[in-house]
Amino acid sequence: MRSARLSTDAPTMYAWDAGHAAGVASDEGLAVEAVNEALADAPPDTSARIRRVQVGEVSGNYVTLAVVGVARRDAETGAVEWTDGGPW
């Protein structure tokens, strides 16, 4: 598998997905807020993650640089729990 070429001037963004909701934020804190809001309205045990991404130079697709947060909505309490990364 070939690695994607990244533009040297491409901004770093934060792509997030939580159940049926997803988005891209310019700031990691905004992505955390969006995940918390999405999971608050999601069914129990819904999971989410935040990825640091850049747009590939050739493909124009988001290229994952790292997963920076993983969360889920607890089935018993309904609380959003960050199991990896998250609100720092």
Sequence and secondary structure as in RCSB ss.txt:
>XXXX:A:sequence
MRSARLSTDAPTMYAWDAGHAAGVASDEGLAVEAVNEALADAPPDTSARIRRVQVGEVSGNYVTLAVVGVARRDA
ETGAVEWTDGGPW
>XXXX:A:secstr
     B TT   EEEEEETTEEEEESSHHHHHHHHHHHHHTS TT EEEEEEEEEBTTT SEEEEEEEEEEEE T
TT  EEEEEE   
